[in-house]
Amino acid sequence: MNHLPEGHQAGSEADGIAAECAQHIAEDLLRLMDVTGTVRVTRTVADDPAESAPLMVEMLGDDLQELVGPKAEVLNALQLLLRALVAREIGAHANLLLDVGGYRAHRVEQLNRLALRMAEQAVEQQKVIKMEPLPAFERRLVHLALREFNGARTHSEGDGDLRRVVISPTT
């Protein structure tokens, strides 16, 4: 059974198996946590054609905020758990992202707006802007949002949980 939407066929039989497995495990996690919701699995688009696109596993329903937690800590922990359980089940790396109640989609938009605003500020003021520490996934989104921004460049600095994006004017 393929849980990918029509028109988004899995790239291989392994993708279909991973999607089905992720669907069932995510549904089991909701049930075990006594949370009412549904699960939808879709294929995302890779930023680089040479990379494989991850599966997006979405938990949808009312009152799912407790599954996000402060600074998305619960969501990130659930994603790590889901990846590990799917990987163990399929015997291979599980390339997937977990979104709960649209949190990640909203956060992507929020980070894109913030990145553009900070890049404009760096260019206007001709000064280096250091963002707050961000998880790797969010730092990557900032780098992608600004990769073609004229007048500024980005790099990451720091270690572990203190790693942040630095936006510098190019002139």
N, C-alpha and C positions, 0 to 999 in steps of 0.2 A: 504494500500500500504506500503510495507516494504522497507525502503531506505538502509537497511544494505546490504553489498555486498553478493553475493552468497557464501555459505560456512561459513558465519558469521551470522547465524540465531540469532535473538533476544532470550534472555533467557526467556522471557515471553511476553504475549500480551502487557503488560504495556511498555516494552522496545520498541516494535514496534511502539506504539502510541507516545512515547517520541521522537523516531527517526524521525517519520513523522512530528511531530509538530516542532521539532528543524529545520528540513529542510525548512519547509514553513516559519517559522519566520525569519530564517537567510536570505532566499531569499527576504522576505519583507524588512528586514533591508537594504540589498544592494540596492534594488529598491528605498527605501525612501531616501537613502543617494546619489542617482543618481550615483552609482558605478556599472560598468559592471563587472560581475563575475559569477561564478557558485558555487554551494554548494554541498559538498559530505559529507555524514554522515556514519561513520563506528564505529564498536565496537572495543575498545582497549582491551588489556589484562591486568588483574589486577595483581599487584605485589604480592598480597597475595590472595590465592584461597578463603579465607573466605570473601574477599571484592568483591563488584560488580564492574565490569569494567566500566569506564565512556564511554560515547559516544564521539567520536572525530568529531567535526563539522569543516570542512575545507572550507574556502572561497578561491577560486582559480581564478586567472585572472591576467591580466597585470596591473601594476601601482596601487597596493593595499597598498603601503608603508604608505600612509596617515592613513590607518586603523590600523597600528601597532603603530606609533608615537614614540616619544623618550622614551627609557627604557620600551617600550611596554605598556605605560600607556593607550593609546587608545584601544589597543587590550584587556587589562585587563578590561577596562570599558565596552567594547562591550561584553565580556564574562559574566560579572556580569549581564548586561542587558538581554542577551540571556537566561541565567539561570533563571532569575526572570520571564521573559515572558513565557518561557516554563513551569516553575513550576506553574504559575498562570493558564495556559491553561489546564494542566493535573491534577492539584490539588494535586501534590506531589513534593518532592524534585527532581530537575533535575540534575543528575550527568553527567555533560558534560564538555568538554574542547573545546575551540575555537582556531583554528589556521588560520592565514591569510597568504597566499602566502608562506607557508612552514616555517614561522618564528620560530614557536615553535620547529619543528623538528630540524632545524638548531641550535637553542639555546640549545637543549638537548645535541647534539653532542659537542657543544662548552663547555658546563658546565662539561660534562664527562671528556673531555681532560684537562680542567683547574683543576678539582678536583684531577685527578690522578697526574698531575704535582705538585700541591701544597702538596699532601700527600707524594710524593717522596722527596720533599724539606724538609718537616717536619722531615722525617725519617733520611735523609742524614745529616741535620744540627742539629738534636736532639733539635728542638725548636718548640714552638707552633706557628701555622700560623692562623691568623684571616683573613677571606675573607671579601670582601666588603659586605655591607648589601644587602640582596636578598629578594624577595617576598617568601612567604611560599612555593609555588609550586616549585620554583627553589632551595630553601634550601633542600627540600625533595629529589630532584634529586641528589644533592651532597651527602646527607646521603646514598642514595641507591647506588650511584656509588662507594662509599668507604666502604660499609658494610662488604665486604669480603677482604679488602685490608690488607695485613699482615704488621704489624708494626705501624699502625695509627688507631686512633678512632676519631669520630666526635661528637660534640654536638652543640646546638645553644645557643646563648646568646644575650642579649639586648631586647629591647622592641619596638613594633610597626614597623615602617619603618626602624629602626636602627638595627633590628634583623639580626644576621649574623651566619655563620657556623664557628666553631673553629675546626681546625685539630691539634691533639696532637699526638706525638710519644708515642707508648705503652711501650717502653723500656727505 
